[in-house]
Amino acid sequence: MGVLDFTELHMETEFLWNEISIGDSVMLDADLYESNTFKLHKYQAYEVVAKLHCMAPEPSRLIVEIGRASCRERV
């Protein structure tokens, strides 16, 4: 990946991050696993309940509500 590709990807990521608001519904294109543990299903809507914007190298995260039991998962 060249420098321009990385810059473009970073700009697109920042734009997307800014477009997502608390209360929005988001969906994943693929199932999410963390440390070989299944976390979230693809193509299922999740409500954003918080956003954590971190500085590199830590990834920024969305906190989403899953199910009716008000469980919350960081992604």
C-alpha positions, 0 to 999 in steps of 0.5 A, spaced: 500 500 500 503 506 497 503 513 501 497 515 497 493 509 498 494 510 506 492 517 506 486 516 502 484 510 506 485 514 513 481 520 510 475 515 508 475 512 515 475 519 518 469 521 514 465 515 516 467 516 523 464 523 523 458 521 520 456 515 525 452 518 531 450 516 537 443 512 536 445 510 529 444 503 527 450 500 524 451 493 520 458 489 519 460 486 512 463 480 516 462 476 523 466 479 528 471 475 532 476 478 537 481 473 540 478 467 537 471 469 540 465 470 536 462 477 538 457 480 533 453 477 527 454 480 520 448 484 517 445 485 523 443 492 525 446 494 532 445 501 535 451 505 537 450 507 544 457 511 545 464 512 541 471 512 543 476 516 539 483 513 541 489 515 538 494 511 534 496 505 535 489 504 539 483 503 535 477 507 535 471 504 538 464 504 537 460 501 543 453 498 541 447 495 544 446 488 542 439 484 544 434 486 548 437 485 554 441 491 554 448 488 553 453 492 550 459 490 546 465 494 544 467 494 537 
